Amino acid sequence: MKAGFVNIIGNPNVGKSTLMNALVGERLSIITSKAQTTRKRVMGIVNGDDFQIVYTDTPGIVTPSNKLHEQMMGFVGTALQDADLFLLVTEVGESFKNRHVLERVINSDVPVILVINKIDLSNQEVIREKIAYWQEQIPRAVIVPCSATEGFNVDKIFDLILERLPEHPAYFPPDELTDRSMRFFVSEIVREKILLYYQKEIPYSCEVAVESYEEKDGIDSISCLIFVERESQKAILIGHQGKAIKKLGIEARKDIEEFTGKRCFLSLHIKVLKDWRNSDRALKSFGYALED
């Protein structure tokens, strides 16, 4: 039996979550065109007859400007410690900004598969230059050009991972898909819609918590609280005559129903919690306190 933790690391907006979802075959990590969408570690588990791959999507690497960012980078630090294999995701148009994290990957004994994502947006000459650059940076890494959105080379990445998994008993039961609860994914779906439909600082000032989740025959009843930092942000979320929050609820409900396979009644409420991104108490209540 082969089993291990494949920790996915990279800068914001390089398509880490898209790649993880392609490898897992399920929509587990939040995906939008905006940077800093993943805030917590999300595990996706793939089981076979003689293997178990535990993918971990980590937040994009940023320079912390508040306590929320510090907690996010704490998740990245944990991922650097417990990996059996690093999946280091870059794209053709970017360089790795955090040299400290890169050095930790380079100096570790953990196998590295370096993915150059979004090659469908580039050309062969640029891709060759990027491959040569990363071969110089991490000589021991296996480098794979990829397009996660198009599915190009995703199967190749999967095969390379399988070859490099250590011999180990399975870490999770064979029927588990993720370590996260349904409440977590509901909150992520709502937050994804906020990222998609609102501009400027609004998405980054919001956190979503599931207040209640009642499963019934044929329909689930779900109530979510959206936390913002200022009254002005609350007004923007609601929109003129409540049109913005209504649209948000409709679009989130569609995705929740697709994810759960059941109809749902979704109610959204907004609460102002000043400077929550710098509040230890708030961050802990939102699940950002690091695991022991």
Secondary structure, DSSP 8 states (H G I E B T S, - for coil): -EEEEEEEEE-TTSSHHHHHHHHHTS--S---SSSS---S-EEEEEE-SSEEEEEEE-------SSHHHHHHHHHHHHHHHS-SEEEEEEETT-----HHHHHHHHHSSS-EEEEEE-GGGS-HHHHHHHHHHHHHH-TTSEEEE-BTTTTBTHHHHHHHHHHH--B---SS-TT--BSS-HHHHHHHHHHHHHHHH--TTTGGG-EEEEEEEEE-SSEEEEEEEEEESSHHHHHHHH-GGGHHHHHHHHHHHHHHHHHHSSEEEEEEEEEE-TTGGG-HHHHHHTT-S---
